[in-house]
Amino acid sequence: MRGLILLLLLVAGAGAATADTFVERHAHFDSTLVTQLRAQDRDAAVWFKQAIEASDRGNHEESAQLYARVYERVPGFTHALRREAMQELGLGHREQAIAMMRTAAAADSSKENLSALAYALANRSEGSKPTFVEAQEAMNLATRAMEIDSTDVDVLIALCGVAMSAQDEPAFRHAASLLRKQAPDEPYAHYLLAVSSALGKDYDLAQRDLAEAHRLGMPDSVYQQLSADMRAPPESPQWRFARVLAWTVGSWLALLALLFALGSILSRITLKHCEDLFRAGAAGVAHSGALLRRGYALILWASCAYYYVSIPLLVALVLATAAGAVFLVYELGYVSVKLTIVAGIFAFVTVSAIVKSLAVRGSDEDPGERLDLAQHPKLRALLDRVAAAVGTRPIDNVYLTPGTEVAVMERGGIRGLLGGNGERCLILGAGVLEGFDIGALKSVLAHEYGHLTHGDTAGGGFALAVRRSLLTMGQRIAMSGAATWYNAAWLFAQGFYRVFLRISHGASRLQEVMADHRAALTYGSESFERGLRHVIARDVRFTARAQATFEEVIAEKRPLANIYAFQPRSEDLQVEVEKSVQQAFETKPSPYDSHPAPSVRLAWIRTLAAPNALPDAEDGGEAWELFEDRAGIERKMTAQMRSFVQERYGIEIASDVSPPEPS
């Protein structure tokens, strides 16, 4: 067995120091064998000792002859036959050595005989490999030897050598790990562990094990060469780019998931806060929701920053996808001009859509028909009274629209908006005014003033720009035909839009609830509930009536002067409208809604149970009484709707006002 270990160490490259360690470690074993022989045949014991010395000198021929004399004199002593076979193997007589080792293993299936035969089968001359049958037999023999004694260092080293030759990496790693437990202070153990780590491509661990083997006695020259051989192979530029890209994309997606998680957490916290707020009544006003609003502001700004930082990465991913497809096809041995052209067009239209989406700017046009408040003193006075009741600066301008909008906005420079000195605008739809009593209107106006008081309209420009850019990007990619599952920009536009919508609309829902709370406290829960119900129902009713009106006048080629006074002849309209109104109040809440569900808002308002404010004399009147020229306003708004239909659908609808005859 001693010759086997020396050969293994020399093949493994562990060096002279490791071999010397084995010589010292096996001196006791050799002495034991000599003592056994002396008890049977004193001359055989002398020859055996001389054979060992000849082997140490490298004289395999003399050593083999002496071992043969010992075995001939003592036929049952298979140690001599095995060692003779090892010398024959050293002389290059592999087949003869294997036959002798089989004889020894058949006579005594000891761990030494099994390991030696396994090693001989697994090793051929330099440049050749054992056959599959030989490798399998060798692994079976080495495994049997380990089953006999899994703590024997020689057996484990033999198994390592056989497994390495048979390219059985799992078996090699297992044997190497067992070897470290049995010989933690031997350099050969750490060398084999280094080989095991290198096979597993853990080059850092391989270097650490080699360094430990060097510390324990591996020659410096051997260590330097092995250390150079066991370093990670140089990475190709393509794989380096792919690795960096994969790490970047992974981090990018993880950050997106974090934003989504934070938005979801804030949404749940907001729901709990709103429930507590309305239960607390007026006591919940002071600093209510301030921390939540700051939290939403931070995550919204972070989401906006994330979007713009993502743009260069999107461009890189799109270009990498196109280039990667072409490169892969060329690597497979094909030359496809068509694929190259298609990939180029794909990259061009997608990158163009991304770049153009950044150039989209919002217009600063008037949001509607500007109303001269000097000509409507009752409305001006009402706006001032509601502002005073809420405790804020009044509206500067009112803009009328044809629909049912009731909203506020601020216009002006950044400095003016942040300083609270921007132009305060009320957007008021003519369609919402019918049947709107002034008392309920005041509470709805108080809600809108609440937005101004809380600063909801002062920021948000950044978020609107991101949303506008996202929508533009998605539309342009879809229109260009590049909306595919492998287009990173398309997937991002869809995925990030949902995340961004969830976060921004979560902030919007909090703003709506805070404005509801202020309005109900200012004019009472009953008054605000009446106003909120009117706005929701009127939106459904006016939309349905406007659609039925245009369908009728277009089909019958009839003129339309005042859509607000027109009564469609549809018999089922009223029934369908009332069903739609009921459905609007029963809408289930969604995390993507910009407003809380009406049923939730109404329930919270009732929970607040705020008393109604003292009514003004005009509260029982209708909102249209605040305007000086209802008919004129309705005709102007109708004219805008006719113009919209003509621009969008190319359908011209006449008014009932005939143009003057030419003179």
DRENMARBA-894678 format. One record per residue (C-alpha): residue in three letters; x, z, y. Coordinates in steps of 0.1 Angstrom, whole numbers, padded with zeros to 4 digits, always signed. Example, Ala and Ser with C-alpha at 12.3 -4.5 7.8 and 13.67 -1.06 7.14 Angstrom:
<marses>
Ala+0123+0078-0045Ser+0137+0071-0011
</marses>
This chain:
<marses>
Met+0000+0000+0000Arg+0029+0007+0023Gly+0039-0030+0024Leu+0003-0040+0032Ile+0003-0016+0062Leu+0036-0030+0075Leu+0024-0066+0072Leu-0009-0057+0089Leu+0009-0041+0118Leu+0033-0070+0122Val+0005-0096+0121Ala-0015-0075+0145Gly+0015-0074+0169Ala+0016-0036+0172Gly+0054-0036+0171Ala+0082-0016+0156Ala+0072+0018+0170Thr+0039+0016+0151Ala+0055+0004+0119Asp+0080+0034+0121Thr+0050+0057+0125Phe+0036+0043+0092Val+0070+0047+0075Glu+0071+0083+0084Arg+0034+0088+0075His+0039+0072+0040Ala+0072+0089+0031His+0051+0118+0017Phe+0029+0094-0003Asp+0060+0076-0017Ser+0076+0109-0026Thr+0044+0119-0046Leu+0045+0086-0065Val+0083+0091-0074Thr+0075+0126-0086Gln+0047+0113-0108Leu+0069+0086-0123Arg+0098+0111-0129Ala+0074+0131-0151Gln+0068+0100-0173Asp+0101+0081-0171Arg+0132+0092-0151Asp+0147+0057-0150Ala+0115+0042-0138Ala+0114+0068-0110Val+0149+0057-0099Trp+0140+0020-0100Phe+0108+0027-0080Lys+0128+0045-0053Gln+0153+0016-0052Ala+0124-0009-0048Ile+0111+0010-0018Glu+0145+0009-0002Ala+0149-0029-0009Ser+0115-0035+0007Asp+0125-0016+0038Arg+0156-0038+0041Gly+0133-0069+0038Asn+0147-0079+0005His+0114-0089-0011Glu+0129-0106-0041Glu+0150-0076-0052Ser+0121-0052-0045Ala+0097-0074-0066Gln+0122-0074-0096Leu+0126-0036-0095Tyr+0088-0030-0092Ala+0083-0054-0122Arg+0108-0033-0143Val+0089-0001-0134Tyr+0055-0017-0144Glu+0071-0030-0177Arg+0084+0004-0185Val+0052+0023-0174Pro+0023-0002-0179Gly-0004+0023-0167Phe+0013+0028-0133Thr-0006+0002-0112His+0011+0013-0080Ala+0042-0006-0092Leu+0022-0038-0100Arg+0004-0037-0067Arg+0036-0033-0048Glu+0053-0061-0068Ala+0023-0083-0058Met+0028-0074-0021Gln+0065-0085-0024Glu+0054-0118-0040Leu+0030-0122-0011Gly+0059-0117+0013Leu+0078-0144-0005Gly+0049-0168+0000His+0037-0167-0036Arg+0000-0160-0026Glu-0017-0172-0058Gln+0006-0153-0081Ala+0002-0122-0059Ile-0036-0124-0060Ala-0036-0127-0098Met-0013-0096-0101Met-0035-0076-0076Arg-0067-0086-0096Thr-0050-0072-0127Ala-0042-0040-0109Ala-0077-0036-0095Ala-0092-0043-0129Ala-0070-0016-0145Asp-0077+0009-0117Ser-0103+0002-0089Ser-0086+0027-0065Lys-0090+0023-0028Glu-0053+0012-0026Asn-0057-0016-0051Leu-0091-0028-0037Ser-0077-0028-0001Ala-0045-0047-0012Leu-0065-0074-0030Ala-0089-0077-0001Tyr-0060-0082+0023Ala-0043-0108+0001Leu-0076-0128-0002Ala-0082-0127+0035Asn-0048-0139+0046Arg-0033-0173+0041Ser-0002-0189+0055Glu+0000-0194+0093Gly-0024-0220+0106Ser-0049-0219+0077Lys-0079-0197+0070Pro-0093-0183+0038Thr-0123-0201+0022Phe-0158-0187+0027Val-0158-0174-0008Glu-0125-0157-0004Ala-0135-0141+0029Gln-0168-0128+0014Glu-0150-0113-0016Ala-0124-0097+0006Met-0151-0081+0028Asn-0168-0068-0003Leu-0136-0053-0017Ala-0126-0037+0017Thr-0161-0023+0020Arg-0159-0008-0015Ala-0126+0008-0006Met-0141+0024+0025Glu-0170+0037+0005Ile-0145+0055-0017Asp-0129+0072+0013Ser-0141+0064+0048Thr-0115+0088+0063Asp-0084+0071+0049Val-0066+0055+0078Asp-0049+0029+0055Val-0083+0018+0041Leu-0097+0015+0076Ile-0068-0006+0089Ala-0072-0029+0059Leu-0109-0033+0066Cys-0100-0041+0103Gly-0075-0068+0091Val-0100-0083+0066Ala-0129-0083+0091Met-0107-0099+0117Ser-0096-0126+0093Ala-0133-0132+0082Gln-0144-0132+0118Asp-0169-0104+0111Glu-0170-0088+0145Pro-0196-0061+0137Ala-0176-0049+0107Phe-0143-0050+0127Arg-0158-0029+0156His-0173-0004+0132Ala-0140+0001+0113Ala-0121+0003+0146Ser-0144+0030+0159Leu-0140+0050+0127Leu-0102+0046+0129Arg-0101+0062+0164Lys-0119+0093+0150Gln-0093+0096+0122Ala-0062+0088+0142Pro-0069+0094+0179Asp-0032+0099+0187Glu-0019+0068+0170Pro-0011+0036+0191Tyr-0024+0013+0163Ala-0059+0028+0165His-0061+0022+0202Tyr-0047-0013+0198Leu-0074-0022+0173Leu-0100-0007+0196Ala-0087-0029+0224Val-0091-0060+0201Ser-0126-0048+0194Ser-0134-0045+0231Ala-0119-0079+0238Leu-0141-0095+0211Gly-0171-0080+0228Lys-0158-0094+0262Asp-0154-0059+0276Tyr-0120-0067+0290Asp-0118-0036+0312Leu-0122-0013+0282Ala-0097-0034+0263Gln-0071-0028+0290Arg-0078+0009+0290Asp-0073+0011+0252Leu-0041-0010+0254Ala-0028+0013+0282Glu-0034+0043+0259Ala-0016+0026+0230His+0013+0020+0254Arg+0013+0056+0264Leu+0014+0067+0227Gly+0044+0045+0219Met+0036+0008+0219Pro+0067-0011+0231Asp+0065-0022+0267Ser+0072-0058+0259Val+0044-0059+0233Tyr+0021-0041+0257Gln+0028-0066+0285Gln+0021-0096+0264Leu-0011-0082+0248Ser-0023-0070+0282Ala-0020-0106+0296Asp-0037-0120+0265Met-0067-0097+0267Arg-0077-0103+0303Ala-0110-0120+0312Pro-0106-0158+0312Pro-0108-0173+0347Glu-0143-0180+0358Ser-0153-0216+0366Pro-0165-0222+0401Gln-0199-0232+0387Trp-0204-0200+0368Arg-0191-0179+0397Phe-0217-0195+0419Ala-0244-0190+0393Arg-0234-0154+0389Val-0234-0147+0426Leu-0267-0166+0430Ala-0283-0146+0402Trp-0272-0113+0416Thr-0284-0123+0451Val-0318-0135+0438Gly-0322-0104+0417Ser-0315-0081+0447Trp-0338-0103+0469Leu-0367-0100+0444Ala-0361-0062+0440Leu-0364-0058+0477Leu-0396-0078+0477Ala-0410-0055+0450Leu-0399-0025+0470Leu-0418-0038+0501Phe-0449-0044+0479Ala-0447-0009+0464Leu-0443+0007+0498Gly-0473-0012+0511Ser-0494-0001+0481Ile-0483+0035+0486Leu-0492+0034+0523Ser-0526+0018+0515Arg-0534+0048+0492Ile-0522+0073+0518Thr-0543+0055+0545Leu-0575+0057+0524Lys-0570+0095+0519His-0562+0099+0556Cys-0593+0081+0566Glu-0615+0102+0544Asp-0600+0134+0558Leu-0602+0120+0594Phe-0640+0115+0593Arg-0646+0148+0576Ala-0626+0166+0603Gly-0647+0152+0631Ala-0634+0156+0666Ala-0607+0180+0654Gly-0590+0150+0637Val-0584+0131+0670Ala-0551+0147+0682His-0521+0127+0669Ser-0543+0114+0642Gly-0527+0086+0622Ala-0497+0084+0644Leu-0472+0089+0615Leu-0491+0064+0594Arg-0491+0038+0622Arg-0453+0043+0627Gly-0448+0038+0589Tyr-0468+0006+0589Ala-0449-0006+0620Leu-0416+0000+0602Ile-0425-0017+0570Leu-0441-0046+0589Trp-0410-0052+0609Ala-0389-0049+0577Ser-0411-0075+0561Cys-0407-0098+0590Ala-0369-0094+0589Tyr-0370-0100+0552Tyr-0388-0133+0557Tyr-0363-0147+0582Val-0333-0134+0561Ser-0349-0152+0531Ile-0348-0186+0547Pro-0311-0194+0541Leu-0315-0182+0505Leu-0345-0204+0500Val-0326-0234+0512Ala-0297-0226+0489Leu-0321-0222+0459Val-0338-0255+0466Leu-0305-0273+0469Ala-0292-0255+0438Thr-0323-0265+0418Ala-0320-0302+0427Ala-0282-0303+0422Gly-0285-0283+0389Ala-0310-0307+0375Val-0287-0337+0382Phe-0256-0318+0370Leu-0273-0308+0337Val-0284-0343+0329Tyr-0249-0357+0337Glu-0233-0330+0315Leu-0256-0341+0286Gly-0240-0376+0289Tyr-0267-0394+0308Val-0265-0412+0342Ser-0299-0412+0358Val-0301-0428+0392Lys-0339-0422+0393Leu-0335-0385+0387Thr-0308-0383+0414Ile-0332-0400+0439Val-0362-0378+0429Ala-0341-0346+0432Gly-0328-0357+0466Ile-0363-0364+0478Phe-0375-0330+0464Ala-0348-0312+0482Phe-0352-0331+0515Val-0390-0326+0518Thr-0388-0289+0508Val-0360-0281+0532Ser-0377-0300+0559Ala-0409-0280+0554Ile-0389-0248+0556Val-0371-0258+0588Lys-0402-0271+0605Ser-0421-0240+0597Leu-0396-0220+0618Ala-0403-0242+0648Val-0441-0235+0648Arg-0451-0217+0680Gly-0484-0202+0689Ser-0501-0215+0720Asp-0510-0194+0750Glu-0542-0212+0757Asp-0573-0193+0768Pro-0591-0180+0737Gly-0624-0192+0751Glu-0644-0201+0782Arg-0632-0177+0809Leu-0661-0158+0825Asp-0660-0151+0862Leu-0669-0114+0861Ala-0676-0114+0899Gln-0707-0135+0891His-0718-0110+0864Pro-0717-0077+0881Lys-0738-0059+0855Leu-0713-0068+0827Arg-0683-0059+0849Ala-0699-0025+0856Leu-0706-0019+0819Leu-0670-0027+0809Asp-0658-0002+0835Arg-0681+0025+0824Val-0671+0022+0787Ala-0634+0022+0797Ala-0639+0054+0816Ala-0658+0070+0787Val-0630+0061+0763Gly-0603+0071+0788Thr-0584+0038+0793Arg-0579+0009+0817Pro-0608-0015+0817Ile-0608-0051+0805Asp-0593-0077+0830Asn-0610-0108+0817Val-0638-0119+0794Tyr-0636-0151+0774Leu-0668-0165+0758Thr-0668-0184+0725Pro-0697-0202+0707Gly-0695-0179+0676Thr-0700-0142+0670Glu-0665-0128+0677Val-0660-0094+0693Ala-0623-0088+0698Val-0596-0078+0723Met-0562-0091+0729Glu-0534-0086+0755Arg-0515-0114+0772Gly-0483-0113+0792Gly-0445-0108+0787Ile-0429-0084+0763Arg-0421-0060+0790Gly-0456-0060+0803Leu-0472-0056+0769Leu-0449-0027+0759Gly-0455-0011+0793Gly-0493-0013+0789Asn-0496-0037+0819Gly-0506-0069+0801Glu-0537-0088+0808Arg-0565-0071+0787Cys-0589-0097+0774Leu-0623-0094+0757Ile-0633-0122+0734Leu-0671-0123+0731Gly-0691-0147+0711Ala-0724-0160+0726Gly-0738-0160+0691Val-0736-0122+0687Leu-0755-0114+0719Glu-0790-0122+0707Gly-0809-0090+0698Phe-0779-0068+0707Asp-0791-0038+0725Ile-0769-0025+0753Gly-0765+0010+0738Ala-0751-0005+0706Leu-0730-0030+0725Lys-0714-0001+0744Ser-0703+0016+0712Val-0688-0017+0699Leu-0670-0021+0732Ala-0657+0014+0728His-0643+0004+0694Glu-0624-0025+0710Tyr-0612-0003+0738Gly-0599+0020+0710His-0576-0008+0698Leu-0562-0011+0734Thr-0558+0027+0737His-0539+0029+0704Gly-0516+0000+0713Asp-0528-0021+0684Thr-0527-0053+0705Ala-0493-0047+0722Gly-0471-0056+0691Gly-0480-0079+0663Gly-0466-0110+0678Phe-0437-0110+0654Ala-0461-0105+0624Leu-0483-0133+0636Ala-0453-0156+0640Val-0443-0149+0604Arg-0478-0155+0590Arg-0481-0187+0610Ser-0447-0199+0597Leu-0456-0190+0561Leu-0489-0209+0562Thr-0471-0239+0578Met-0444-0239+0551Gly-0470-0237+0523Gln-0491-0265+0537Arg-0462-0288+0543Ile-0448-0283+0508Ala-0482-0289+0493Met-0488-0320+0514Ser-0454-0334+0504Gly-0462-0331+0466Ala-0434-0305+0460Ala-0457-0276+0452Thr-0444-0271+0417Trp-0435-0241+0395Tyr-0398-0248+0398Asn-0398-0250+0436Ala-0384-0216+0448Ala-0398-0222+0483Trp-0433-0229+0470Leu-0432-0198+0448Phe-0419-0177+0477Ala-0446-0190+0501Gln-0473-0180+0477Gly-0458-0147+0465Phe-0445-0134+0498Tyr-0477-0144+0516Arg-0497-0121+0493Val-0472-0092+0498Phe-0472-0097+0536Leu-0509-0100+0537Arg-0513-0068+0518Ile-0490-0049+0542Ser-0502-0064+0574His-0539-0061+0565Gly-0532-0025+0554Ala-0520-0018+0589Ser-0550-0037+0603Arg-0575-0016+0582Leu-0559+0016+0596Gln-0563+0003+0631Glu-0600-0006+0625Val-0607+0029+0611Met-0590+0046+0640Ala-0610+0025+0665Asp-0642+0033+0645His-0635+0070+0648Arg-0630+0068+0686Ala-0661+0047+0691Ala-0683+0070+0671Leu-0670+0101+0688Thr-0675+0084+0722Tyr-0711+0072+0718Gly-0723+0088+0685Ser-0723+0079+0649Glu-0759+0065+0650Ser-0752+0043+0680Phe-0720+0029+0666Glu-0735+0023+0631Arg-0763+0003+0648Gly-0738-0018+0667Leu-0716-0024+0636Arg-0746-0034+0615His-0757-0058+0642Val-0723-0075+0645Ile-0720-0079+0607Ala-0755-0092+0602Arg-0755-0114+0632Asp-0723-0131+0620Val-0740-0140+0587Arg-0773-0151+0604Phe-0757-0172+0631Thr-0733-0190+0608Ala-0761-0199+0584Arg-0784-0210+0612Ala-0756-0231+0629Gln-0749-0249+0596Ala-0785-0256+0589Thr-0790-0268+0625Phe-0761-0293+0624Glu-0771-0306+0590Glu-0806-0313+0603Val-0797-0329+0637Ile-0770-0350+0620Ala-0793-0362+0592Glu-0822-0370+0617Lys-0799-0382+0645Arg-0815-0357+0668Pro-0799-0344+0701Leu-0788-0308+0704Ala-0787-0292+0738Asn-0789-0255+0729Ile-0780-0244+0693Tyr-0790-0208+0701Ala-0826-0219+0708Phe-0829-0244+0680Gln-0850-0234+0650Pro-0841-0253+0618Arg-0871-0263+0597Ser-0855-0252+0564Glu-0881-0231+0545Asp-0857-0212+0524Leu-0832-0204+0552Gln-0846-0170+0561Val-0847-0158+0525Glu-0812-0170+0518Val-0799-0155+0550Glu-0813-0121+0542Lys-0797-0122+0508Ser-0763-0130+0524Val-0767-0102+0549Gln-0773-0077+0520Gln-0743-0091+0501Ala-0722-0087+0533Phe-0730-0050+0534Glu-0723-0046+0497Thr-0689-0063+0496Lys-0664-0045+0475Pro-0632-0034+0492Ser-0600-0054+0485Pro-0564-0046+0495Tyr-0562-0080+0511Asp-0591-0074+0535Ser-0582-0071+0572His-0611-0047+0577Pro-0624-0019+0554Ala-0655-0029+0535Pro-0687-0024+0556Ser-0702+0000+0531Val-0671+0022+0534Arg-0670+0021+0572Leu-0707+0030+0574Ala-0703+0058+0549Trp-0674+0073+0569Ile-0693+0070+0602Arg-0722+0089+0587Thr-0698+0115+0574Leu-0685+0120+0609Ala-0721+0127+0622Ala-0710+0126+0658Pro-0739+0133+0683Asn-0751+0105+0705Ala-0739+0104+0741Leu-0765+0108+0769Pro-0781+0074+0772Asp-0780+0053+0804Ala-0811+0038+0818Glu-0801+0003+0807Asp-0793+0012+0771Gly-0826-0001+0758Gly-0821-0035+0773Glu-0806-0066+0755Ala-0770-0077+0760Trp-0781-0110+0775Glu-0795-0091+0805Leu-0759-0084+0816Phe-0753-0121+0822Glu-0767-0141+0852Asp-0772-0175+0836Arg-0780-0173+0798Ala-0793-0208+0795Gly-0762-0223+0813Ile-0738-0203+0791Glu-0756-0213+0759Arg-0755-0250+0769Lys-0718-0248+0776Met-0711-0231+0742Thr-0733-0257+0724Ala-0713-0285+0741Gln-0681-0270+0727Met-0696-0270+0692Arg-0707-0306+0695Ser-0671-0315+0706Phe-0657-0297+0677Val-0679-0316+0652Gln-0669-0349+0668Glu-0632-0341+0667Arg-0632-0328+0632Tyr-0657-0351+0615Gly-0660-0380+0639Ile-0698-0374+0643Glu-0712-0377+0678Ile-0742-0356+0686Ala-0761-0363+0718Ser-0776-0336+0741Asp-0811-0339+0754Val-0798-0343+0789Ser-0798-0379+0798Pro-0769-0391+0820Pro-0779-0402+0855Glu-0788-0439+0861Pro-0760-0459+0878Ser-0769-0468+0914
</marses>
